[in-house]
Structure formats: structure tokens, C-alpha cells
Amino acid sequence: MVEHLIDKLNKEKELSFEQWTEIFEKYDKDDAKYAADIAREISVKIFGKKIYIRGIVEFSNVCRNDCYYCGIRCSNKNVNRYILSPEQILECCNEGYETGFRTFVLQSGEGAYSVAKLCDLVKRIKADFSDCAVTLSVGELEYDDYAALKEAGADRYLLRHETADKEHYEKLHPDFMSFEHRMKCLQELKDLGYQTGAGIMVGSPYQTNESLAKDMLFFCDFKPHMIGIGPFLPHKDTPFKDMQKGSYELTLFILSLCRIALPNVLLPATTALGTIHPLGREQGVLSGANVIMPNMSPGQVRKEYMLYDNKICVDDNTSQCGNCLQMRLNKIGYEIEVTRGDYHD
């Protein structure tokens, strides 16, 4: 039982490395429920029973990186590569706007668009949808690139750090990828004034309780505006194809711990959580999450953006996703909030 440590976290908003490690070593289902109850109470107090939605446009599965866990890694020759045109992306945004989205998340593999082309795209979206936020999730760039995109109008940036444990990071990525550069990018994004998102895969290969403790210490120190957490799910065309899935229960527990530690953080119930369990996103909300990110990508490319196997919602259109989500949330007493859903202290 680690209720005493959950209470300490709730009161002081931080724990030591040893205490975080103890939480992950010793927690049980009663502790997880205890944390979820506290996290849900915090979330409802701050956000009400309102869920922010962000529409994701997966505009390209072209990627220059070769992360060992990812289905669109550059060495996977079984991927049908695609790049959406700016006009196709704008059409996705138009359909999403009509559905009720006021944040558009542009996500791709690294290097799919040049920075100049991305800047032009961001400017066009902001011109057409002035009341909407633009979030980018296009990986590691350099400071000047991030500055140019911010100047173009980008509001937020999602860059999962994957793990705050350097040794663990190096087991998930090839040698040409740098833990130090990933962390440097996150700091630069925050310094430039982006609402900045970090995150991890729960149960990724070689992850330890000590690794998770380092992640929680990082979250509490860095204080990202958004935290993306989902279970590790293997992909059949990667070196980790036979690795065990991450734990659904542990993912929910960590969501709750993040909400307790950082009460105002924007915390998604991820698609991966909905993939590992049919009610995963609903349970994520009931564990403290306040954001859901449905897919707005064109139907003809959704099945090509497979970071992991058996991803949900690849056959639905934007309107169907929105309607389905509203019905699911209503069943647990929540509703969609049609707003940008910005981070506030």
C-alpha cells in the first residue's frame, strides 16, 4: 500500500526518487483507485466535467528516424508512404471546424515537410481559422526552426521525450539519435513560449521502476503544459514486434499521478489507451484526463499511419469520430467543450 505517498504527493506536489520508485514497486489496485478518485476530483474542480478535444491531422508517415518501437520508422519497407498537400490539410481543418474542433494538431514523421513549408501552412490555417490553436508534432528541430514556426503562429508543440532515463532512451533509439538533443529541444520550445507537451510510453521495452521515477521527477521539474501518456503497443514490422504490451492499469495509474502532481496540466486520454482497452479513453477521463484527440485525417491515409498495430478509429470520418466521442463521454457524465482549451496556471 502506498496511500501515504499519494497523500504526500497531493499535499506537496513532489516526491523523492526513492519515493517514486517505491510507488511503482508497491502500488496495488486499491492504491490505483485511491489515486484515480483524487485525480478525478482535482480535474473536475479545475475543468468541470468538460473535455477538450483536439483534431489530429496525420499529414505524413514519411520519417527520417528509425526508432525501434515505431511502425513508420524509416527502415520499414512495408509502409505505403504519403504526404498530404497543404490544400488537403486545410480541408481536414475545415471539416474539423464544422465538427467542433478548435485546436488542430499537425502530426507527422520527422522531415516530411520543410520548415518553410510548415510555416506557410501554419499561416494559412491561422488566417482561415483565427479562433483556433495550432499544435505541431513534427519531432526534433533546431532553435531557429522552432522560432520561425512560433512566429508563423504555432501555439503548441508536442514532443514526447519517451523516457527521462538516458540509458533507457538509448535502448529505444539508434545511435544517431541523441537523448541530450531531445531534452534540449523541449527546453527550447518552452523558452520560446510554446505550450509544450512531453510524454512517455508506459511499459516500453527495458523500462524499469527507476526509469518511471525519473520520468515523474522530470515532469515535476520541467512542468510541461501537456503530458501525453499511453501504453507501449508493438508493431509487427519493428525490432520490438514480440515485446509485451504496456500495462493498461499502470497507464491509468500514471495518468492519475500526473494530475495529482500537476493539477492544471492538459492530460489526454490517448488513442493508444483506447486501443489497448475498449473503454480506455473513458477510464482515462475517470482517472484524471481532460483531453481527447480524435483523428481528422482523410480516410484513405488513416491506415497508413500505424505507429503500432490495431490502432482504433481508422475507418471513421471526422464527423463520426466527433459524434461517437460525444456519446461515449455522455455515458460517463462528461461533455465536449468547444473551445481552444489552452493551458492556464
N, C-alpha and C positions, 0 to 999 in steps of 0.2 A: 504494500500500500504506500502511495506517495502523495496522499491528500495534503499532508503538511507542506510539501514542496509546492504543490499547486496553489495553496493558500498564500505561501510566501511570494510566489510569482505574482499573484493577483494584487498583493499589497505593495510590493516593492518594484515590480516590473523588471526584475533581473534575477538571475541565479548564477552561481559559480559554475565553472566547467565540471567540477566534481558533482555538483547537484544536478546539472542537466544530464550527465551520464547516468546518475542514479535513477532519474525519472525514466529514462529509456530502458534501463536494465530491469526495473522492478515494477513498472506500472501494470495494472490488470484492467479488466473490463469495467470494474466499478470506478477505478480512477478515471478511465476514459469518459464514462458517463458523467462523473462529477465535473470534469473539465469542460465537457460539452455544455452542461447546464449553465456554468458560469459564463462561458464564451457566448452562448446564445443570449443570455441576459444582457451582457455588455453590448452586443451587436444591436439588439432591439432598442436598448436605451439610446444609442447614438444614431442609428439609422431608421428606427421603426421597423415595421415588417415590410420594408421596401427593398427590392433587389435591383441594383443597377445592371443594365445589360450593355454589352459591347459587341458589335458585329465584326467578326473576323473575316478579312479577305485574304485568303492564302494565294497570293498573286504569282508565286513561282516556287517550284520544287527544285530549281537549279541551285546547287550549293558547292562552294569550293572546299568546304571542310569534310572531314572523314571521321566524325565522332562514332565510336564503336557501337553505340546504342541506337543510332538514328537510321530510319528507313530510307531517308533521302540523301544519305552520305554519298560523297562524290564517286566512290568506288563501286557503288551498287549499280550494276549494268542492267538490272531488271526494271528500273524506273523509267516510265514514259515522261520525259522532261517537258515542261511547258513554262511559258512566261506570258501572263496576261498583259494586254496593251493598256495604256492609261485610260483609253475610252471604255474598255471592258471593266476596269476597276471603278471608274466613275458611275457606270451603270449599276454595279453592285451597290455602291453607296446610295444611289437614288432609290433603288428598291428597298434598301435597308432603312432609309429615312422614312419612307412611306409606311414601313412596318413599325416604326417607333424607336429605332436606334438613333442615339445622339452622340455616340462615340464609335469611330471606325478604327479598327486595328489592322494595319497593313503588315502582313507577316510573310516572310519568305526565307529560303535558304540564303546563305551569305553570298554576296556578289551578283545576285540576279539582275539588279538594276544598278546603274552608276549612281553616284551621289547626286550629280547634276540632274539626272532624270528623276530621281526621287524628290529632289527639291521642287522641280516643276510640278510634279504630281501633287505634292502637299499643297502648293499654292493654289492649284486648280480646285482641290477639294475644299479648302478653306474659303475660296471665292464662291463656290456653289452652295456650301453648307456652313454659313458663317456662325451658326449657333451650335456647331458640333465640335467635338475634340478629335484630334488625330493622334493615334498612338502608333508608334513604329516598333516593329520587332524583326529587325534585319541583321542582328548579330553585332560582331565586333568591328568598329571603325576607328578612325583616328579623331583626335580632339577637334581639328578644324572641320572635319566632316560632320560631326555631331553639332558643332556651332552653326554650320551652314543650314542644316536641317531645322534647327531651332529657329533660326532667322526666317526660314521659309514658312514657319507656322506650326511645326510639330509641337504638340503639347506634352506627350508622354513617351516613354521608351521602356520596353520590356526586354530585359537581358537576364535570363536565368543564369545565376553563377554556377549552378549544378551541384557544387559542393564547396564548402569553405576549407576543406582539408586538401592541401596541395598534393599529398601522396595519393589520395583517392582520385583527385582530378586527373592525375597522370595515368591512372588505370582505365579511365574512360575515354581518353583522347590520344591521338597520335602525337609524336614528338614535336611536330611543328606548331602545335597549339600550346599557348602559354597561360598557366594559371595566373601569373602576375599581370599579364595584359588584360585578362578578363576582369580582374578586380580593379585594375586601373580604369578600364572603360566605365565601370559602374560609378566610380567616384567622379569621373569627368562628367558623366551625364547629370549627376546630382549637382555638381558645381555649376553647370550651365543653366540650371533652373528647370530641368525636366521633372515632371512627376515620374519617378524612377521605380521600376519594378525589378526585383530579383526573384530567385526561387530555386527549388530543388526537385529532384525525383526521389520519392521515398522508396527505399528498397532497391536502389540501383546497385549493380554488381559491386562487391567489395566494400559496400557501405557498412560502417560499424556504429555502435552506440556513441563512440567517441567522435566519429565524423558528424553525427547528428548534433551532438553537443556543440561542436564548433560552428555548425550552421546556425543554431539558436543564438549563440554568442554573437555571431556576425549580424543576424537580424536585429538583435537588441542594440548593438553598437552603431550599425550603419543606418538603421531606421528607414528602410525603403518605404515608399508611399504605397507600393503594391507588392504582394508576395504571391507568386504562382507556385502551387504545390499540387503534385499529382503522383500517383503510384508509378513506378517503373513498369512498363509493359514492353515485352520483347517484340522484335520484328524478325521475320523469318529469313531476311537477307542480310543479317548483320552478324558480327562475331559473337554477339550475346543472345543469339536466337534460342538457345537452350537454357538460358538463365531463368530462374524463378521470378514470377511477378512480384512486385512490391505488395506490401500488406495494405489492404483496404482499411482495416481497423486502425493501423498505425497512422495512415494518411489523415484520417479524420481526427485522431488524437493530436497530431501536429498542427492541423488547422486550428483546433481549439486553443492550443498553447500559444500560437501566433496571435490570435485575437486577444487573449488574456495579457500577453506581454506588450502588444502594440494595439491598443483599443481602437484607434482611428484608421488603421491600415485598411486599404482596399484588398479584399481577400476573395479570390474567385473559387467557386466550386467548379473544378476543371472538367473538360471533356474526358480526360483520362479517368477521372473519378467516376464519371457516368459510364465509361466503357467497362471498367472492372466490375461494376455492380449496377443493375438496372435502376436503382434508386439512389445512386451515388451522389448526384448533384443535389437532390433534395436533402439527403443526410448531411452533405457538406454545409448547406444553409443552416440546418439544425445544429451543426457543430460550430457555427460562428461565421461562416462565409456570407458575403453580402454582394457578390458579383457573379454573373454567369455570362459566358462569352459564346453565343451561338455562331454558327458558320453562315457567312453571306456569300461564299464563293460560288461561281457558276457550277451547275450540276455536272457538266461534262468534265470538270477537273477535280472534283472533290475526292474521287477515289485514287487520284494520283498523288495526293499529299498525305502519305501514310508514314508518319513518324514511328508508328507502332501498329501491330496487327489488330484487325477487328474494330477499328475506330467507328464510333456511332455517328448517326445523322448524315451519312454520305449520300443518301437517296432523297433527302428532303430539300425543298426550296426554302428561301428566306422566310416567306410568309408562313409556311408550315412550321418551321422551327419556332417562330415567334408565337404562334397560336398554341403549339404543343407546350412550350415553356410556360406560358401564362396559365394553362390548365393545370400543369404539374405543380406550380407554385401555389395556386389557389387551394389545392388539396391539402397543403400543409399550412395554410393560413397566411401566405405571403402574396405580394403582388409586384408587378414590374413598375419601376419608377422611370417615366420617360423624361430623362434629363442627362446631361453630360456626366454626372456623378463624379465630380472632381474630389480630390483628396483635400481634407481640411483638418487642421490641428484641433 
